[in-house]
């Protein structure tokens, strides 16, 4: 009967691993003696739905947890989805129900903590609250570090401080995790490290000479690689702790790469197609029209002169800044048939809300509007390069049929990775991404899975849907039938 140690590493990217094998001896050891696989994340590959799928073994349209984190929204304090459904439905809950002792530390989103067969410790992220543990004695017996999530966004002046703080938080979490692991000796141990994702979001352009906003030689050019080496050392620490009866798994929720530098103005496309109505009764002299145009011009100016920190400082002083940012102040929502879906952000994954009830029961008109928009999206080309902008666009039901499928908009799409979704109006369909210098790293659809043992099964493409049943399989306990992902198993060579 095997024990399992699972190290979650948010944003661990398989391409970066492959570029850095020579500098990552512990990751390389897993690749050479055990398992290294690319696994597909969820759609969209954001941390919220991806970790929920990893924990539960369910797709987002089955667990219903879908939201994206806007790190540029300084007032964001609450997710817009209910994560209470994680409680009692995770792989560690199932392991506990079947008699295996568990120890779970810092599981992203899984808060407040709940009773498990063992130990669970976490802190809040995007919700109010304090550190919590089951049993409560953990908080008194250990020096528990800050848990929950890393959500602060550095300015250019505070990048160095942010990197040092993030490194220290990671080391504190490692210390605490090792102490609890040695004291509890659980059958299943899970700890989630979140630093890689945050560092790549903030530092990518400083480390990537191919990024068009790369500033040249700079003091942060090695930060991303430094944090990969830090996580390699974490792997080494746990390799030294485990015995021959313990399987080590390393996994991520999504990958990471250069964030889009251009934007597709989807609301403007909808306006030009007559599906979105603007509040501009006075035409081009309307104050709302002029304000939207001034906003776009200001963002271009600030981007050109690398002054994006100023934009966010000013944004704090403007009443209704969120409405200004998303252009909702100029959109006649009641008079519009369509709009950009809420989960769409400045990334390649997006959708269009096109409610059927806006067509007064005319199913033929509704179907024609959907088909026409999908055709329009698939035909879009960058006017400067001729490059196709949209990789694919489809109806929601072509991908999602679960009981929570309606959390997705009627039309979903994925753009080429050079483009993100903009909500701006009254400009060109293709524009710059004015926030790239601020958040230059973005999520990629391939995550990583590594193990110190040779694992077999799941022929062909594997996704994060397989993580929960794989963990349970390695623990020699049964996965519930609702977990439909294939499960990896120890090869006979590993068993021997």
MIKOLPA-474384 format. One record per residue (C-alpha): x, y, z negated; residue in three letters. Coordinates in steps of 0.1 Angstrom, whole numbers, padded with zeros to 4 digits, always signed. Layout:
BEGIN
XYZala...
//
This chain:
BEGIN
+0000+0000+0000unk+0017+0032+0012unk+0018+0066-0004unk+0015+0096+0019unk+0031+0131+0016unk+0016+0157+0040unk+0034+0190+0046unk+0011+0215+0064unk+0031+0242+0082unk+0008+0268+0098unk+0020+0278+0132unk+0048+0252+0136unk+0053+0252+0173unk+0065+0222+0193unk+0082+0244+0220unk+0102+0262+0193unk+0112+0229+0177unk+0124+0216+0211unk+0144+0248+0216unk+0160+0245+0181unk+0166+0207+0176unk+0203+0213+0172unk+0197+0237+0143unk+0171+0216+0126unk+0187+0184+0113unk+0158+0172+0093unk+0131+0178+0119unk+0155+0161+0144unk+0159+0131+0120unk+0121+0127+0121unk+0120+0129+0159unk+0149+0104+0163unk+0139+0078+0136unk+0102+0084+0134unk+0075+0103+0153unk+0072+0136+0171unk+0040+0143+0190unk+0023+0173+0205unk-0013+0175+0194unk-0041+0196+0207unk-0056+0222+0184unk-0093+0232+0184unk-0110+0259+0206unk-0101+0286+0198unk-0068+0276+0182unk-0073+0298+0151unk-0063+0288+0116unk-0098+0289+0102unk-0115+0263+0125unk-0083+0243+0130unk-0076+0237+0093unk-0113+0229+0087unk-0110+0202+0114unk-0078+0189+0100unk-0093+0185+0065unk-0127+0170+0076unk-0119+0151+0108unk-0148+0170+0124unk-0149+0194+0154unk-0159+0230+0148unk-0194+0224+0163unk-0198+0196+0137unk-0184+0213+0106unk-0197+0248+0115unk-0166+0268+0103unk-0156+0292+0130unk-0139+0326+0125unk-0108+0344+0136unk-0086+0364+0113unk-0081+0400+0124unk-0047+0409+0108unk-0052+0445+0122unk-0084+0450+0103unk-0071+0466+0071unk-0106+0464+0055unk-0112+0427+0063unk-0118+0410+0029unk-0143+0383+0037unk-0146+0357+0064unk-0179+0357+0082unk-0184+0320+0079unk-0193+0297+0050unk-0164+0274+0040unk-0184+0258+0012unk-0189+0228+0035unk-0153+0217+0029unk-0161+0208-0007unk-0162+0170-0011unk-0158+0165+0027unk-0120+0164+0031unk-0096+0136+0036unk-0083+0140+0000unk-0119+0137-0013unk-0124+0105+0007unk-0091+0091-0006unk-0101+0100-0041unk-0135+0083-0037unk-0117+0051-0027unk-0095+0051-0058unk-0064+0070-0046unk-0049+0097-0068unk-0044+0130-0049unk-0025+0162-0054unk-0035+0191-0032unk-0017+0225-0033unk-0026+0257-0013unk-0051+0242+0012unk-0060+0272+0033unk-0096+0282+0029unk-0105+0254+0004unk-0114+0278-0024unk-0129+0278-0051unk-0112+0245-0060unk-0134+0215-0070unk-0131+0183-0090unk-0109+0157-0072unk-0094+0124-0083unk-0062+0141-0094unk-0050+0177-0090unk-0061+0206-0068unk-0046+0241-0070unk-0054+0271-0048unk-0059+0308-0047unk-0083+0331-0027unk-0078+0343+0008unk-0103+0369+0022unk-0124+0364-0009unk-0122+0377-0044unk-0109+0355-0072unk-0080+0343-0092unk-0058+0312-0091unk-0078+0281-0099unk-0069+0245-0106unk-0084+0212-0114unk-0077+0203-0141unk-0075+0238-0156unk-0045+0228-0177unk-0022+0230-0145unk-0024+0268-0148unk-0012+0267-0184unk+0015+0241-0179unk+0032+0254-0148unk+0045+0287-0134unk+0020+0287-0105unk+0031+0310-0076unk+0008+0332-0055unk-0015+0309-0035unk-0042+0313-0009unk-0027+0332+0020unk-0004+0358+0033unk-0025+0386+0047unk-0005+0419+0044unk+0006+0434+0077unk+0041+0451+0077unk+0050+0484+0094unk+0082+0489+0113unk+0097+0504+0081unk+0087+0475+0059unk+0096+0445+0082unk+0126+0436+0061unk+0108+0438+0028unk+0080+0417+0043unk+0104+0390+0055unk+0121+0388+0021unk+0088+0387+0003unk+0075+0359+0026unk+0107+0339+0021unk+0105+0342-0017unk+0068+0332-0017unk+0077+0301+0004unk+0106+0292-0020unk+0083+0297-0050unk+0057+0274-0034unk+0083+0248-0027unk+0096+0248-0063unk+0060+0245-0077unk+0052+0217-0052unk+0082+0197-0061unk+0075+0200-0098unk+0039+0189-0095unk+0049+0161-0071unk+0074+0147-0095unk+0051+0150-0125unk+0020+0136-0109unk+0034+0110-0085unk+0002+0109-0065unk-0008+0084-0038unk-0016+0113-0015unk+0002+0147-0017unk-0007+0177+0004unk+0009+0211+0004unk+0003+0239+0029unk+0030+0264+0039unk+0017+0295+0057unk+0048+0316+0062unk+0057+0306+0098unk+0024+0319+0112unk+0027+0353+0096unk+0064+0357+0105unk+0058+0348+0142unk+0029+0372+0144unk+0050+0401+0131unk+0085+0394+0145unk+0080+0376+0178unk+0089+0406+0200unk+0121+0413+0180unk+0133+0377+0187unk+0122+0371+0223unk+0144+0389+0250unk+0117+0379+0275unk+0091+0400+0258unk+0086+0433+0277unk+0086+0452+0244unk+0118+0435+0231unk+0137+0464+0215unk+0172+0451+0223unk+0198+0442+0197unk+0180+0446+0163unk+0184+0434+0127unk+0154+0410+0130unk+0164+0391+0162unk+0170+0359+0142unk+0141+0360+0118unk+0119+0335+0135unk+0148+0310+0138unk+0157+0316+0101unk+0122+0307+0090unk+0123+0275+0111unk+0156+0266+0094unk+0139+0274+0060unk+0111+0249+0069unk+0137+0224+0080unk+0152+0226+0046unk+0118+0220+0030unk+0115+0188+0050unk+0149+0178+0037unk+0138+0185+0001unk+0109+0161+0004unk+0129+0135+0023unk+0151+0134-0008unk+0121+0131-0031unk+0102+0102-0015unk+0108+0065-0018unk+0106+0037+0008unk+0069+0032+0002unk+0060+0067+0011unk+0052+0081+0045unk+0060+0117+0052unk+0038+0136+0077unk+0045+0172+0089unk+0017+0189+0108unk+0006+0223+0121unk-0028+0237+0130unk-0017+0253+0162unk+0014+0265+0180unk+0028+0300+0185unk+0043+0320+0213unk+0043+0355+0228unk+0010+0373+0224unk-0007+0387+0255unk+0007+0420+0268unk-0023+0427+0291unk-0061+0428+0285unk-0092+0420+0304unk-0119+0445+0295unk-0149+0421+0293unk-0174+0447+0282unk-0166+0468+0312unk-0171+0438+0334unk-0205+0433+0319unk-0213+0470+0323unk-0204+0470+0359unk-0226+0439+0364unk-0256+0457+0348unk-0257+0433+0317unk-0244+0458+0292unk-0259+0492+0287unk-0239+0522+0273unk-0253+0550+0252unk-0243+0578+0276unk-0275+0595+0287unk-0255+0626+0296unk-0231+0607+0319unk-0195+0616+0319unk-0202+0647+0297unk-0217+0626+0270unk-0197+0629+0237unk-0197+0591+0233unk-0182+0586+0268unk-0156+0613+0261unk-0147+0597+0228unk-0143+0563+0243unk-0120+0577+0270unk-0100+0597+0245unk-0096+0566+0223unk-0082+0546+0252unk-0059+0574+0263unk-0046+0577+0227unk-0039+0540+0224unk-0019+0540+0256unk+0001+0570+0245unk+0009+0554+0211unk+0018+0522+0227unk+0041+0539+0253unk+0060+0557+0225unk+0060+0527+0200unk+0038+0546+0175unk+0013+0519+0167unk+0018+0522+0130unk+0005+0558+0133unk-0027+0545+0149unk-0034+0523+0119unk-0026+0551+0094unk-0050+0574+0112unk-0076+0547+0115unk-0079+0546+0077unk-0090+0582+0077unk-0117+0579+0104unk-0152+0571+0093unk-0166+0542+0113unk-0131+0532+0126unk-0143+0497+0131unk-0171+0508+0154unk-0146+0529+0173unk-0121+0500+0176unk-0147+0477+0190unk-0165+0503+0211unk-0198+0494+0194unk-0206+0531+0189unk-0211+0535+0226unk-0230+0503+0233unk-0268+0501+0234unk-0271+0467+0219unk-0309+0466+0221unk-0308+0475+0258unk-0280+0451+0267unk-0285+0415+0279unk-0249+0405+0272unk-0218+0414+0251unk-0184+0401+0240unk-0188+0374+0214unk-0177+0382+0179unk-0149+0355+0178unk-0132+0371+0208unk-0101+0391+0199unk-0070+0403+0216unk-0061+0367+0226unk-0069+0345+0256unk-0098+0328+0240unk-0132+0344+0242unk-0169+0342+0250unk-0199+0362+0261unk-0232+0363+0241unk-0260+0360+0267unk-0291+0352+0247unk-0319+0335+0266unk-0346+0356+0249unk-0332+0387+0266unk-0347+0374+0299unk-0384+0373+0287unk-0388+0336+0294unk-0375+0338+0330unk-0353+0307+0329unk-0343+0311+0366unk-0331+0347+0360unk-0312+0336+0329unk-0295+0307+0347unk-0286+0329+0376unk-0270+0354+0352unk-0250+0327+0335unk-0238+0311+0367unk-0230+0345+0382unk-0209+0356+0352unk-0190+0323+0352unk-0183+0327+0389unk-0172+0363+0384unk-0148+0353+0356unk-0133+0325+0376unk-0127+0348+0406unk-0109+0376+0387unk-0074+0385+0398unk-0049+0410+0384unk-0050+0439+0409unk-0013+0446+0404unk+0000+0410+0408unk-0028+0390+0424unk-0025+0366+0395unk-0056+0346+0385unk-0067+0360+0351unk-0092+0333+0339unk-0080+0297+0335unk-0115+0284+0331unk-0150+0296+0321unk-0180+0274+0313unk-0213+0271+0296unk-0212+0264+0259unk-0229+0230+0262unk-0202+0218+0286unk-0178+0216+0256unk-0199+0217+0224unk-0230+0196+0216unk-0227+0193+0178unk-0253+0204+0153unk-0235+0238+0149unk-0228+0243+0186unk-0247+0276+0185unk-0218+0292+0165unk-0202+0295+0200unk-0215+0320+0225unk-0235+0310+0256unk-0204+0314+0278unk-0169+0305+0267unk-0136+0310+0285unk-0098+0309+0283unk-0077+0335+0300unk-0042+0331+0313unk-0019+0336+0283unk-0007+0370+0295unk-0041+0384+0289unk-0064+0390+0259unk-0100+0401+0255unk-0106+0439+0252unk-0139+0455+0243unk-0131+0489+0258unk-0154+0506+0283unk-0151+0531+0312unk-0117+0521+0323unk-0101+0495+0346unk-0110+0459+0342unk-0073+0450+0335unk-0054+0472+0310unk-0025+0470+0286unk-0028+0453+0252unk-0023+0483+0230unk-0016+0462+0199unk+0011+0439+0212unk+0039+0458+0195unk+0021+0455+0162unk+0012+0418+0165unk+0034+0403+0192unk+0031+0366+0183unk+0000+0347+0192unk-0015+0312+0187unk-0009+0285+0213unk-0031+0254+0218unk-0004+0228+0211unk+0003+0219+0175unk+0030+0195+0162unk+0029+0163+0143unk+0061+0146+0129unk+0067+0117+0106unk+0097+0099+0091unk+0081+0066+0103unk+0073+0054+0138unk+0036+0058+0142unk+0017+0041+0171unk-0018+0044+0186unk-0038+0073+0201unk-0026+0068+0236unk-0028+0099+0258unk-0036+0133+0244unk-0041+0135+0207unk-0057+0163+0188unk-0059+0177+0152unk-0092+0157+0150unk-0069+0126+0143unk-0052+0139+0113unk-0078+0131+0086unk-0083+0094+0098unk-0046+0090+0102unk-0039+0101+0066unk-0066+0077+0054unk-0053+0049+0075unk-0018+0053+0062unk-0033+0051+0027unk-0050+0018+0035unk-0084+0033+0029unk-0114+0034+0053unk-0122+0066+0072unk-0160+0074+0072unk-0177+0069+0105unk-0182+0107+0110unk-0144+0110+0115unk-0143+0101+0152unk-0107+0109+0160unk-0083+0081+0166unk-0060+0071+0138unk-0023+0065+0141unk-0008+0035+0123unk+0026+0023+0111unk+0044+0003+0137unk+0056-0031+0128unk+0091-0018+0130unk+0084+0008+0104unk+0066-0017+0082unk+0097-0039+0083unk
//
